[in-house]
Amino acid sequence: MTKADAPAPRRAVVTGGAKGIGAAAVARLTAAGARVAVWDVLDAPAPAGGLALRVDAADAGAVRAAAARTAAAVGCLDTLVLSAG
């Protein structure tokens, strides 16, 4: 399978997506048509068709709550970008 043959992601979470590499991943995934949930301790704008949540990835309870909210908003995930920290 070549890169061109790879299926486009449909639903993704990007931790640390408010700035830097995480924000670049959010932009790229959104441009590819994915519904993206941005999880960060910083405020971030919600991407088109997605959502942004204030989440501390080091807090297990906060991650569980964010996962539930994300699943309700965008459905089952097929992509996870771990960029927090």
Buried (B, 14 or more C-beta within 10 A) or exposed (E): EEEEEEEEBBBBBBBBBBEEEBBBBBBBBBEEEBBBBBBBBEEBEBBEEBBBBBBBBEEEEBBEEBBEBBBEBBEEBEBEBEBBE
